[in-house]
Amino acid sequence: MKFFFVILMFFSLSAFAQPSDLNQLMKKMGLEYKLAVKAQSADVMHKHLTQFILLVEQAKKHPFQQEKKQKSIEGLNLTITEAKKAIAFAERGQLDDARAVLQKVDSLRSQYHKLHEPPSFWQLLFGQ
């Protein structure tokens, strides 16, 4: 899914001390998300979502640009909240409902990714 690539972009534009570690973390997040969406059983989905949440928690510890830090953490917290909702649905065996919630996670990712997009050529040329 597009999740991995956008998360990669989301963090790559932030200031961080260990880019290779963060890059590995993002790859793992994308994989866990993808595996959770494709899971055919509640147990498997629960396992991948739990791991996904742990990885998002780790991502919150990486330094962000000061002016974007609060919004970035807010987005990651909302992502965790939605992933926990998906876990609750999975525990009740409602995998389709859990997948619907995971679509919200994808939407959040897109929304908060915009915060870290570099300025366009025109914005650089003419200002904001």
Number of C-alpha atoms within 10 A of each C-alpha: 11 12 20 20 12 19 20 20 18 20 22 16 15 19 13 15 11 10 14 10 12 18 16 11 17 25 16 17 25 21 17 22 25 20 17 29 23 13 17 12 14 19 15 16 26 22 15 21 26 18 17 24 22 13 18 19 15 12 18 16 9 18 14 21 13 11 8 12 15 11 14 22 19 13 19 20 16 16 22 21 14 20 25 19 16 28 27 17 20 22 16 11 14 15 23 14 16 26 21 13 20 24 15 16 23 18 14 16 21 16 12 19 19 12 13 18 14 11 11 10 9 9 10 10 9 7 9 8
